[in-house]
């Protein structure tokens, strides 16, 4: 997110009390994010979910649970310097998805009294009446009439006719949408055009709102995926980079991904993880050239067996995996990150391997012989002499 120019994180937050059985796990995950954002110079806020502030699933409202959740925000989140606050009023930002359970001004007055201060409370677009005077504004979301395919028209109408009438207005951009658990409407990705269009509208009307949310909730379930994928690669984050104007590119995004892969590859190596911490610190400082050099030293290209060196055993690893595919691109012997173990990955290994002058580097053109040699090698790797002898054969 940082290399894409994103300033902070909005966490879909269910609270500390609720009828949903996974409320404790969700809170732990939320706190894990909260504990890291400041380390990377980012901010955060929560988007409240009141749908499970009930007595049992689909039960009657439980206003005490809603009050307890706001009190938790007061004591654990609002007091953090990285929590997002309104630039003019200094009130903590508190959007809500809905509201759904509590839809009267009196209820929200009682609930928000537990914040200990005024909050920038934002219902979804066109729903501020549900909070009455407690609403400080609204934020836009994703919606369309499937027959009219009018999601862009709805966004533009919000920017033109609604946003300027609000105290605080939030905009939205998204790569696509497919209603999770339903089929009321679908917005296709169109090869990245949907994200292009929604970002273009946000840029066109940037004077009419206060913040832009990249909608990526239920990412894979609802098709709001911005993360790198097999289908789209890094293209969506690269589009975000163009919008934010950061001086980084797709190659820099790939650097972060390579760091992630190295964290997995050397998971049990404490010394190596310390080296990777230095890579992370360089990325955090946005010294990406230094980060790339440190990463290459810590996790050299062609180190397919994860021992920190590019040796003949990595070649053997490549031979055994030759012709296979990997879901996680760049893992195993996939040196060129294309998901297929082939001759191109041999080239990555060869370029990173510094062989003793008496050792002949095998070429992939003789794979039948190479496979037999590798089978012998895997049985007899005890000393460098044994390895080199097997290769020379």
C-alpha positions in Angstrom: 0.0 0.0 0.0 2.8 2.4 0.9 4.6 1.9 -2.4 1.3 2.5 -4.2 0.9 5.9 -2.5 -1.9 4.9 -0.2 -2.0 7.0 3.0 -3.9 4.7 5.4 -6.2 1.8 6.1 -10.0 1.7 6.8 -10.8 -1.4 8.7 -14.2 -3.0 8.5 -14.7 -3.3 12.3 -17.3 -5.5 14.1 -16.2 -4.4 17.5 -15.5 -6.2 20.8 -19.1 -7.4 21.4 -21.5 -8.8 19.0 -23.8 -11.7 18.1 -21.4 -13.0 15.4 -19.3 -15.9 16.7 -16.1 -14.7 15.1 -16.1 -11.3 16.8 -13.0 -12.2 18.9 -11.0 -13.4 15.9 -12.0 -10.3 13.9 -10.9 -8.1 16.7 -7.5 -9.8 17.0 -6.9 -9.4 13.3 -7.9 -5.7 13.4 -5.6 -5.1 16.3 -2.7 -6.8 14.4 -3.2 -4.3 11.5 -3.5 -1.4 14.0 -0.3 -2.3 15.7 1.6 -2.2 12.4 0.4 0.8 10.4 2.3 3.4 12.4 5.5 1.4 11.8 5.2 2.2 8.1 4.1 5.8 8.5 0.4 5.2 7.7 -2.8 6.1 9.4 -6.0 4.1 10.1 -9.6 4.4 11.0 -12.4 1.9 11.4 -15.7 1.6 9.5 -18.2 0.4 12.1 -20.5 -2.6 11.5 -23.6 -2.4 13.7 -25.4 -5.4 12.0 -24.4 -7.8 14.8 -25.1 -5.5 17.7 -28.1 -7.6 18.4 -29.3 -10.2 20.9 -28.5 -13.3 18.9 -28.2 -13.5 15.1 -31.0 -11.6 13.5 -32.3 -10.8 17.0 -33.5 -7.5 18.4 -31.1 -4.6 18.8 -28.6 -4.7 21.7 -27.7 -1.1 22.3 -25.4 -2.0 25.2 -23.2 -3.9 22.8 -23.0 -0.9 20.5 -22.1 1.3 23.4 -19.4 -1.1 24.5 -17.9 -1.1 21.0 -17.7 2.7 20.9 -16.1 2.7 24.3 -13.5 0.3 23.1 -12.7 2.7 20.2 -12.4 5.5 22.8 -9.9 3.6 25.0 -7.9 1.7 22.4 -8.0 3.5 19.0 -9.0 7.2 19.2 -6.1 7.8 21.6 -3.5 6.7 19.0 -1.7 9.4 17.1 -2.1 7.5 13.8 -5.9 7.4 14.0 -7.4 9.5 11.2 -8.9 12.8 12.3 -10.7 15.6 10.5 -8.2 18.2 9.5 -10.5 21.1 10.6 -12.3 19.8 13.7 -9.7 17.1 14.9 -12.7 14.8 15.4 -11.9 11.1 14.8 -13.2 9.7 11.6 -15.9 7.0 12.1 -17.8 5.8 9.0 -20.4 3.2 9.4 -21.5 0.5 7.0 -25.2 1.4 7.0 -26.4 1.9 9.7 -28.3 -1.3 9.7 -29.4 -2.1 13.3 -29.8 1.4 14.7 -31.6 3.8 12.5 -32.8 6.7 14.7 -31.1 9.8 15.9 -31.8 9.0 19.6 -30.1 5.6 19.4 -27.0 7.1 17.9 -26.9 9.9 20.3 -26.9 7.4 23.1 -24.3 5.1 21.4 -21.8 7.9 20.4 -21.9 9.5 23.8 -19.5 6.7 24.8 -16.8 8.1 22.4 -15.8 10.7 25.0 -15.5 13.4 22.2 -17.3 14.5 19.1 -16.7 12.1 16.1 -16.8 12.5 12.4 -19.7 10.0 12.0 -20.4 9.1 8.4 -23.2 6.8 7.3 -23.3 5.4 3.8 -24.4 7.8 1.0 -28.0 9.0 1.3 -28.4 7.4 4.7 -27.4 10.2 7.0 -31.0 10.7 8.1 -30.7 7.4 10.0 -28.3 9.2 12.4 -29.9 12.6 12.4 -27.7 15.4 13.8 -25.0 12.9 14.7 -24.1 12.5 11.1 -21.2 14.7 10.0 -21.5 13.6 6.4 -21.6 10.5 4.1 -19.3 8.4 2.0 -20.1 6.8 -1.4 -20.2 3.1 -2.1 -20.8 0.7 -5.0 -24.2 0.4 -6.5 -26.1 0.2 -9.8 -29.2 -0.7 -11.5 -28.1 -3.9 -13.4 -30.4 -3.1 -16.3 -29.0 0.4 -16.7 -25.3 -0.4 -15.9 -25.3 3.1 -14.2 -22.7 2.8 -11.4 -20.5 5.5 -12.9 -23.5 7.8 -13.4 -24.5 7.3 -9.7 -20.9 8.2 -8.6 -20.9 11.3 -10.8 -24.3 12.4 -9.5 -23.0 12.0 -5.9 -20.0 14.2 -6.6 -22.0 16.8 -8.5 -25.1 17.1 -6.4 -24.5 15.5 -3.0 -20.9 15.7 -1.8 -20.7 19.5 -1.6 -23.8 19.6 0.7 -22.1 17.4 3.3 -19.8 18.4 6.1 -17.4 15.5 5.4 -17.7 13.6 2.1 -15.9 10.3 1.1 -15.4 9.2 -2.4 -14.9 5.7 -3.7 -13.1 3.8 -6.5 -13.1 0.1 -7.2 -11.9 -2.4 -9.8 -15.3 -4.2 -10.1 -18.0 -5.7 -7.9 -20.1 -8.8 -7.6 -22.4 -8.8 -4.6 -21.2 -11.4 -2.1 -23.9 -14.0 -1.5 -26.3 -12.5 -4.0 -26.7 -11.6 -7.7 -28.5 -8.3 -7.6 -25.9 -6.6 -9.8 -22.4 -7.2 -11.1 -19.8 -4.7 -12.3 -17.1 -6.5 -14.4 -13.5 -5.6 -14.2 -13.2 -5.0 -18.0 -9.5 -5.6 -18.0 -8.9 -2.7 -15.5 -11.2 -0.2 -17.2 -13.6 -0.1 -14.3 -10.8 1.0 -11.9 -9.6 3.5 -14.6 -13.1 5.0 -14.9 -13.8 5.3 -11.1 -10.3 6.8 -10.5 -10.8 9.2 -13.3 -14.1 10.4 -11.8 -12.5 10.8 -8.4 -9.8 12.9 -10.0 -12.2 15.0 -11.9 -14.3 15.9 -8.8 -11.5 15.8 -6.2 -12.5 19.3 -5.0 -16.0 18.0 -3.9 -14.9 15.4 -1.3 -12.4 15.0 1.6 -11.0 11.5 1.2 -11.0 8.7 -1.4 -11.6 5.1 -0.3 -10.4 2.3 -2.5 -13.2 -0.2 -2.0 -11.7 -3.6 -1.4 -14.0 -5.3 1.0 -14.6 -9.1 0.8 -11.9 -8.8 -1.8 -12.1 -12.1 -3.7 -15.7 -12.8 -2.8 -17.0 -9.5 -4.2 -14.4 -9.0 -6.9 -12.9 -5.9 -5.3 -9.4 -7.3 -5.6 -6.5 -4.8 -5.7 -3.9 -7.2 -4.6 -1.6 -8.9 -7.1 -3.3 -11.9 -8.7 -2.6 -14.5 -11.4 -5.1 -12.8 -13.7 -4.2 -9.1 -13.3 -0.7 -9.2 -12.0 0.2 -5.9 -10.3 -1.8 -3.9 -12.8 -4.4 -2.5 -10.4 -1.8 -1.3 -7.9 0.1 0.2 -10.8 -3.1 2.2 -11.7 -3.3 3.4 -8.2 0.4 4.5 -8.4 -0.5 6.6 -11.5 -3.4 8.1 -9.7 -1.4 9.0 -6.5 1.5 10.2 -8.5 4.2 8.4 -6.5 7.6 8.1 -8.2 7.5 4.3 -8.1 6.4 1.7 -10.6 5.4 -1.9 -11.0 9.0 -3.1 -10.5 9.0 -1.6 -7.0 5.7 -3.4 -6.2 7.4 -6.6 -7.3 10.2 -5.8 -4.9 7.8 -6.0 -2.0 6.4 -9.2 -3.3 9.9 -10.7 -3.5 10.4 -9.7 0.1 7.2 -11.6 1.0 8.4 -14.7 -0.8 11.8 -14.5 0.9 10.1 -14.2 4.3 8.4 -17.6 3.5 11.4 -19.2 2.0 13.7 -18.4 5.0 11.0 -18.7 7.6 13.1 -20.8 10.0 16.3 -18.8 9.6 16.6 -16.1 12.3 19.8 -14.6 10.8 18.2 -14.4 7.4 15.1 -12.8 8.8 17.2 -10.1 10.4 18.7 -9.4 6.9 15.2 -9.2 5.6 14.2 -6.8 8.3 16.8 -4.4 6.9 15.2 -4.8 3.5 11.8 -3.9 5.0 13.3 -0.9 6.7 14.7 0.4 3.4 11.4 0.0 1.7 9.7 1.8 4.6 12.2 4.6 4.1 11.4 4.5 0.4 15.0 3.8 -0.5 14.0 1.2 -3.0 17.4 1.0 -4.7 19.0 0.1 -1.4 16.2 -2.3 -0.6 16.7 -4.1 -3.9 20.5 -4.5 -3.2 19.9 -5.8 0.3 17.3 -8.3 -0.9 19.5 -9.7 -3.6 22.3 -10.2 -1.0 19.9 -11.8 1.5 17.8 -13.8 -1.0 19.9 -14.2 -4.2 18.0 -15.0 -7.4 18.4 -18.7 -8.2 18.6 -19.9 -4.6 15.9 -22.5 -5.2 16.7 -24.7 -2.1 16.5 -21.8 0.4 20.0 -22.1 1.9 21.0 -18.6 1.1 23.5 -19.5 -1.6 23.2 -20.2 -5.4 24.9 -23.5 -5.7 24.7 -26.7 -7.7 22.1 -28.1 -5.4 19.8 -25.3 -6.6 20.3 -26.6 -10.1 19.3 -30.1 -8.9 16.2 -28.5 -7.3 15.3 -27.0 -10.7 15.8 -30.3 -12.5 13.4 -32.1 -10.2 10.8 -29.4 -10.6 11.2 -29.0 -14.3 7.9 -28.9 -16.2 5.8 -28.3 -13.2 3.7 -25.2 -12.3 3.4 -23.3 -9.0 0.3 -21.3 -7.9 2.5 -18.8 -5.9 4.5 -17.3 -8.7 8.2 -16.9 -7.7 8.2 -19.8 -5.2 10.3 -22.9 -5.4 12.4 -23.0 -8.6 10.3 -20.4 -10.4 13.1 -17.9 -10.8 11.4 -15.6 -13.4 8.0 -15.4 -11.5 5.9 -16.8 -14.4 4.5 -19.8 -12.5 6.2 -22.4 -14.7 9.4 -24.2 -14.0 11.2 -24.2 -17.4 14.5 -23.3 -19.1 14.1 -19.6 -18.3 14.4 -20.5 -14.6 17.6 -22.4 -15.4 18.9 -19.1 -16.9 18.1 -17.3 -13.6 20.1 -19.9 -11.7 23.0 -19.9 -14.1 23.3 -16.1 -14.0 23.4 -16.2 -10.2 25.8 -19.2 -9.9 29.5 -18.6 -9.7 31.0 -22.1 -10.4 34.6 -23.1 -9.6 36.6 -23.1 -12.8 36.8 -26.9 -13.0 33.0 -27.3 -12.9 31.0 -27.5 -16.1 27.6 -25.8 -15.9 25.0 -28.2 -17.4 22.8 -26.8 -20.1 19.0 -27.5 -20.2 19.2 -28.9 -23.8 20.4 -32.2 -22.4 17.5 -32.7 -19.9 17.3 -36.6 -20.2 20.9 -36.9 -19.2 20.6 -34.0 -16.7 17.6 -35.8 -15.0 19.6 -39.0 -14.5 22.5 -37.0 -13.1 20.2 -35.2 -10.8 18.8 -38.4 -9.5 22.3 -39.6 -8.7 23.1 -36.2 -7.2 20.2 -36.2 -4.9 21.2 -39.6 -3.5 24.9 -38.7 -3.1 25.1 -35.1 -2.0 27.4 -35.2 1.0 30.4 -33.0 0.0 31.1 -30.5 -2.8 33.2 -33.1 -4.5 30.3 -35.6 -4.7 28.0 -32.9 -6.1 30.5 -31.7 -8.7 31.3 -35.2 -9.7 27.7 -36.0 -10.4 27.3 -32.9 -12.5 30.5 -33.6 -14.5 29.0 -36.9 -15.4 
